[in-house]
């Protein structure tokens, strides 16, 4: 008889560490879900903007209205369709809409952290540990817009763009990666025009720099063109699938032309610097110190995945900073001018 082998202490420590970090991850993530549920069941928001924009779209889908023709959705037609099944599951109506947007958002963000860290580290123990720390950092820094639905469900809309660098890192074959990125970009545009355009711009910039610095430039540029073509095809196919040809045309006109003409809190308002057109916005973006320094540092990076991750995160962070700064200055401007009639004098508001 062979003597029994003693258990490997290193494997035991890994298992224990995984269990401990998994438990901590659940304990840290669960309060966000509870807060989201509380926000949904005791809704006290204003009867405008995010909650009612989504509810309007969901109830129109339920009534058989044609998306893109009979109604539009501010951020992108894909978002209400993504939340339609949870909306019906939670009973429909405004309570079902609120539960869908709050619960799904608070569940998705921890999962995005977990998937990203699992792919990059290759270890469940490390991924649960880093995801726990990321959730703690998000709570400490009060990144409510990412963790909770609030007004615009930013965390949910940014999930696909955040995971695109993960797909680029995980898929090693060039053409398979190009197809995956193209599909991801198309879905990102379908779910959220703003985040979709941001990650499309980031990917195009990084892939162009990587192609210029690489040896097989022809193949790299073909892969880039293929990803962009696939993204456009997937975007058009998704819009056509939910709204038909007329709905697709209406959604493109609404989200790419009409919405940018009316977003003063995003593109600026007097006395701030104003963004009058797409070309002017790109010139301002290029001249910004943060973006300029990032572009100047791009030649120092040799890994395509590092470039993609840097640009995607940079676009996300920069966009958030621009929105935050414009929003603060706009609110101050509106209060000083007394534009918002709240029944309270501007000096006391």
N, C-alpha and C positions, 0 to 999 in steps of 0.2 A: 504493500500500500504506500502510495505517495503521501507525504505529510501535507496538510492543508496549507495553502499559501496565505500569507498575511495580506490584508487589504493595503493597497497603495495609499499612503497618507496624502500624497499630492492630489490624487483623484478625489479623495474624501473632502479635502479642503476646497476644491473647486465646486463640488456639489453643494457643500454647506454655504459657500460664498454666493453661489447662484440663488439658492433658496432665500438667503438673507436679503440680497439686493432686490430680488423679485418682490419680496414682502414689502420692503421699503418703497419700491416703485409704486406698488398698488396703494400703499398708505398715503403717499404724496400726491398721487393722481386722483384718488377718490374724492378728496374735498372739492376739487375743481368741478367734478361731475355733480356733486351735491349742490354746489353753488349755482351751477347752470340749471339744475332742476328747480331750485328755489326761485331763480329769476323767471323761469317759464311759468310756474304755477302761481306766482304772485306778481304778475306783470303790472308794472306801474310806469311804463314808458309813455312818451307822447304818441299821439295818433298819426304819426308821419314816419317817413324814412324806413329804415331797415325792416323792423318787424312787420309792418303793414305792406311794404313792397313785396316781401316774400309771400305773405298770406294772400295778397291780391293775385299773384301769379299762380299759387297753388289752387286756389278756389276756381280760378278760370280754367286751369287744366282739368280739374274735376268736372267742371260744367261742359267741357267739350270745345272750348274756345281754341282757335288756331294760334299757336305761338308765332310771333314775328309778323302776324297779320292783324289779329284781333287784340293782341296785347304784346308788350315788350317787358323785358326785365333789365333793370339798370346795369347790373354787373355782367350779365351774360346768361343766355337762356338755359345753359346746362345746369345751373345751380338749383333752380326750383325742381327740375326733373330728378336731380340727385336726391333731393329731400322729399320727393313726392311719396315714396313708399313709407318712410317713417311717419310722414304726416298722416297718411291713412291709417297706419298701424296705431298711432296715438289718438285716433278718434276723429281727426279732421277738425275743422273750425279753427279759430284763433288759438285755443289751447293746444291743439295738435300741431299747428304751425310753430308755435313757440317751443314746444317740447322737442320737435324735430331739429330746429336750428340750434337750440342750446345744448341738448344732450349730444348730438352728433359732433358738434364743434369741440366740446370738451373731451370727447372720447378720441377724436382723430388726432389731436395734437400730440398727446403722449405716445400714440402709436407711430407717428411720424418720427419722433425722436428715437424710438426703439428700433425701427427698421433701419434708419440711417446709421446708427451706431453699430447695429449688428453687422451690416454689410462692411463698414469701414474697419471694424475691429476683428471680425470673424469669431467673436466669443459672446455667448449669451450672458455670461457673468459680467464682462466688461460693458456690454450694451445696456444691461439693466442698471449697472452702477452709474454710467455716464448719463443715461436717461433720467435717473433719479436726481442727479446733480443739476441737469438742465432744467427739470421741472422746478427744483428749488430756486435756481437762479431766476427763472421766469416769474415765480411768485414774489421773490424778494424785490426784483426790479419792477414789479407791478406791470408786467407786459400783458395787461388785461385784453388788449385788442387781439392778441394771438391765442390766448387761452380760452376766451369766452366769445360768444357770438356778438354781444354788444350791438352796434348799429350795422356793421357791414360784413360780419363773418370773415374777417381777414385771415384768420388761421386756417379755416376750411378752404378758402380760395387759394391760399398759398401752399397747400399741401403738395399738389402735383409739382409745381416749380421747385419746391424744396427737395423733392425726391428725384428730380431729374439728374442731378450730379451723382446720386447714388446709383442710378441705372447706368450712367456712363462709366462709373468705376467698376461695377459688377460685371458688365458685359465686355469681354475682351476682343471679340471679333469685330472688326471695323464696320462691316456692313450690317451686322446684326445690331450693333450699337446705334448706327445711323437710323435704322428703322425704328428702334425703341424710342430714341430721342424724338424722332418725327411724330410718332404716335402720341408721346407724352406732351409735346408742344401743342399739338392739335387739341387734345383734351383740355389742356390748361387754358387755351383760348376759349374753348366752349364753356368752361365753368366760370371763367373770370377774365374779361377782356383786359383789365389793367395788369394783373399779375401775369397773364399769358403774354402780353406784349413786352413786359419787362424781361421775362426770362428768354423770350425769343431774341430780343436785342442783345442780352448778355451772351447767349449761346453763339450768335452770329459773330460777335466781336471776338470772343475767345477762340472759336474754331478758325476764324480767319488768321489770327495771330499764330495759332498753333500750326496752321497749314503753311504759312510763310516761313516759319522756323524749322519745319520738318524737311525730310528728304523727298518723300513721295508727295510732292505738292499737288500733282494732278489728281491722284486718288483722294487726297484729303479734301480738295475743293469739290470733287464729285460727291463725296460723302456729305459735305455740308449742303450742297444744292439738293441732294436727295432728301435730307432731313427736313429742309424747309419746304420742299415740294410735298412730302408726305404730311407735314403739319398742316399745310393749306388744304390738302385733300381730305384729311380727317376732320378738320374744322368745318369745311363745307358739307361733308357727308353727315356730320352730327346735326348741323342746323337743318339740312334737308330732311333728315329722318324724323325730326320732331315737328317741323313746320312746313314741309314741302318746299318747292322752288320759290314760291311767293314769300313764305315765311323766312327762308334763308336770305333772300334779297332784302326784306324788311329789317331783319336783325342786323345784317351787315351795315346797312345805312344808319340804323339807329345807334349801334354801339361804336362804330368807327367814325361816324360823321356828326350825328346830332349830339351825342353825349359829350364829346370833347368841347363842343361849342358852348356848353352851359355849366361847366364845372369850375366855377370861380374859386371854390375852396381848394381845388387841386392845382389849377393852373395860375392862381394868383388873382388879386384884385387890388385896386388902388387903396392905399399908397404903395403897395408892394410892387416888385418887378412883375410885369405881366407877360404871359406866354401867349402871343397872338396866333401862332400857327405851329404845325408839326416841325417845320424846318427851323423856326426860331427856338423851339423847345430843345431840339437836338444841339443847336449851337450853344445854348445856355448850359446844357448838360456837359458838353465838352469843355466849356470854360470853367466849370465849377472846380474848385481846388481839390475836393475829395476825389472826383472822377478823374481829373487830370493827373493827379499823383498815382492813382491806381493804374491808369493806362501807361504812364511812364515806367511803372515797375513791372509791367507784363513781360518784357523781354528777359527778365531775370528768372522767370519760371520756365522749366523745361518739360514738365509733365502736363499733358493735355487735361487730365482730370483735375489737377490742382488749379489750372487756369479756369476751368469751367466752374468749379466750386467757388473760387474767389469772385468771379464776375457775377454769379447768381446771388451769392450772399451780399455782395456790394450793391447790386441793383435793388435788392429787397431793403437793405438798411438805408440806402440813400433815398429811395422813394418814401420810406417812413419818415425820415428826417424832413424832407421837403413838405410832406403833408402836415406834419406836426407844426413846423414853423409857419407855414401859410395859414393854418387853422388858428394858431394863437394870435397872429397879427390881424387876421380878418375879424375875429371876435372882438379884439380891442378896438378896431376901426368901427365896427358896427355899433358897439356900445357908446363910443364917443359921439357918433353921429346920431344916435337915437333911432337907428333904422328899425330895430326890432321893437315892436310895441308890446311890452309885457305888462303895462299898467304901472310900472315902477320907473321913475325918472332914471336916466342913464347914470347919474352920479351915485344912485343908491342901489343899482342893479347888481 
